[in-house]
Every structure is written in C-alpha cells, then in structure tokens.
Amino acid sequence: MALLDRAFEKRELKDPAILRTVFGNTALAPLWLVARLYLGYQWLLAGWHKLYGDERWIFIDGPDGLALRGFWTRAVAIPEQGSPMIKYDWYRDFLDFMLRHEAYQWFSWVIAIGEVAVGIALIIGVFTGFAAFTGAFMNFNFLLAGAASTNPVLFVLAVLVMFGWKVAGWIGVDRWLLPALGTPWQPGRIVQPGKQTRALAHTGLTG
C-alpha cells in the first residue's frame, strides 16, 4: 500500500534543460521571430488570395463560398476507384452536413478573414500562442479534408510556436501586452494593479 501511495503521490516533473532553453529563453527570441514571421506571412498570403485574389472565396456583389463549396464537394466524394480524400467517415458526414445546409456561404468568410487575422497577429506578435493555435486548428481541418499542400509543415511550425508562446512573442506586442493582461491562470497588472511584478514573476512574462 505504501508503494502504491508513493507511485501516485503528487510531484512536479521538471522539463529537460534543452526544452526550457528552446521554449523559455528570450535569447532565442530572434529565431522564434523568424518562425513567427514566416508562419504569419503564409497565413496572410493565403487569406489575402481568398479575399482579393484570382480565386476569391467571397464577393461583395455576388454569391459567396462557391470555391469552398467546390472544395468540400471534391473532398466528400467517394471515387469508384482509388482512395477518397477524406479518411474518416465522421468528418465526411460533417462536411456533407455543411454542404446540405449551404454553410459555405458564410463559412468562406470565417476562413478568409480568420486566415488574414491569424497572419497579422503572428506578424506583429499579439496573442501569439492563441494565433498559432487557431492556425494549427485550420491546418488540421484542411488535412482532415485531404488537402496536404503546405499544411503539414505549417501545422508542425504552428505547434512549435504554441509551445514557445512566452518567447515567440517576445519581439512583438506580447512583450508588453501579456504582462499587462496576464494569462487565464495568472491575472496581469491591469486586472490586479498592485500585484503585477510578484504575480507574473514565475510566468516569465515580465519585461
């Protein structure tokens, strides 16, 4: 019984020094800046093409979402020979539901504007972790729909930026914004004006 208690006792497991250096040392902030700018540029470019490019997804004076409808239609199709684009039936059912309810008319706006917003947020370094998470989530959905392209590389890069959120936005707006606003688990100086230094010292967010 004592052996079982020791096995399940609460303890804090320390990260290896290399992980603490890569994801928590501001000396590597320039490298994270390069990764963040590349990722942000890719998302901004993708969203900009959907808004204003030759293959636009949305139109002010015309039907919206025709390109997205075509993408979803191709994705849910099950060919007589070969493998379908979507490997998971539950995701095919989800896209089929969206198609039947013509959700592409408004969802095309969500994707196009979302991509531009993620790109801008990553480039200027504001809410870097959340922006990277949102980008990774979009990459994940494109991959589930069978669209490889650059999505695997961007997904991995976005996950890394998520893990390095404290340092990834250090050369950016987050350096000042996060200490002011804090995090969901630790309020910043705007929320608790008298405790800003002590409250954020252990998070590595103080500038």
N, C-alpha and C positions, 0 to 999 in steps of 0.2 A: 504493500500500500504506500509506503514511504517512497519507494522507487517510482510509482505511478504519479504521486504528487510532485516529485521533482521533475518528472518528464513534462508535466503540464503547468509548471509554475510560470508566472509572468516574468518575462525578461526582454530587454531591448537588444535586438541583434544589430550590431554595427555594420555599416556598409564598408566594403574594401576601400582602402585609401585611394585607389585609382578612380573609383566611381565618385568619391567625394571631390576629387580634384576636377574631373571632367564636368560634373553636373553642379558643382557648387563653388568653384574657384573663379573669381572675377578676372584673374589673369588670362583666362581663356575666353573672355568675353568677345574679343575680336574674331575668333573662329566661329563662335555662335552667331555673331553679326553676319558673317558671310553666308552661313547656312540659312539664317532667317531671311536675308535679303533675296537669296536665290529662290527660296520657297515662296516668299511673298510675291516676287515678280512673276513666277509661274502661275499663281492663282489670279493675280491682277490681269495678266495677259489672257488667261482662259475666260475670265468673266467679261473682260472688255470685248472680246470677239463675240461673245453671246449677246452683248448689248448693242454693239455698233459694227461688228464685222460683216463679212460677206454672207456668212451662215448664221444670221441673227436668230436668237431664240424668242425674242419679244419684239412687238411692234406697237407703236402708239396708235396707228391708224389702220390696223389690220388684225387678223386672227393671231393669237399668241400660242406658243407652245407646239407649233407644227413640227419643228425639228425634234423636240423632246418626244412628241407622240411617235415619230418615226423611229427614234432610238429605242423607246420602250417596246414598240411593235416588233422590231427586229429581235430584241432581247428575249421576249416571251415566246417567240416562235419555236416550234419543235420540228426540226427538219426530218424528212423521211430517212435520210442517210446522214451519218456523222453525229457529232455531239451537239446538243443545244448550247447556247451561250450561257444560260443560267443553269447551274448545277443543283440548286436547292429549290424544291417544289414550293416551299413556303414563301420564298422571295418572288418566284414567278407568280404565285397567287396574289401577292401584294401588288406587284406592278400591273397585273391584269385587273385588279380592283381599281387601281388608279386610272387605268385606261377607260374602263367602262363608265366611270364617273367623270371623265374628261378633266381630271385633276391637272393634266399637263398645261391647261390654260393659265392657271395661277402658279403651279409649281415651277414653271420655267422662270418666272420672276424670282422665286425664292432661290433657285440655284444660281442664276446670273448675278443677282445683287449680292447673294451670300459669298460667291467667289471673289467679287470685287472687294467686299468688306473685309474678308479674310486676308486678301493680298495687302490692302492698305494697312490693316492692323499689324501684320507681320513686318512690313517695311518700316513703319515708324516705331515699332516696338511697344504697342499698347495692348495690355491684356494678352501677352504673348502666348502664355500657356493655353488659355481658352481658345485663342485664334488657331493655334496649332491643332488642338483637339477637334475643332469644327472642321478644319481642313482634312484631318485624318478620317473623320467620320464620312465626309463626302467621298474621299478616295475609296474608303471601304465599300460604300454603296455602289460606286462605279465598278469596282472589282466584282462585287456580287452579281452585277448585271452583265458581267462578261467583258467589260471594256478594260483591257490591260493598259496599252499605251504607256504613259509615264506614271500611271497611278501607283504601281508597286514601289518605285523609287521615292515618289513624293510621300507616300504613306509612311515608309520607314523613316524618312527625314523628319516628318511631322511628329512622329512618336518620340524621336530623339529630342526635338525641340520641346515637346511636352515635359519630358523628364528633366530637361535642363532649364525649366522656366525661370528659375531665380537668376540665372546667369544670362540666358538667351536675350532677355530684355534689358540687360544692364546698360548697354549702349543704346538707349532709347527712352521713350517716355516712361516705361515701367520703373526706371531707376528712381523716379520721383513720385510717380503715381501710386505704386504699390505700398511704399511706406506711409503714404497719406491715407489711403483707403484701407489698407490691411488685406487680410485674407478671410475666407469664411470661418477659419478656425482661430484667427487672431486679429481683432479689430485694429485699425490704424489710428493715427493721431487725430484725424478728423472725427472719428467716432468716439475716441477716448482721448481728448486733448492732453490730459495730464499724465498719460502713461505711454506716450509714443516710443520713447527710447527703450525703456525696460521691456515693453510688451513685444517689440519687434526684434530685439537683440538676437534671440535664438533662431529667428527665421532667416537671417542673412539678408533682410530687405532694407536695413538701414543704410543710408548712403554715406 
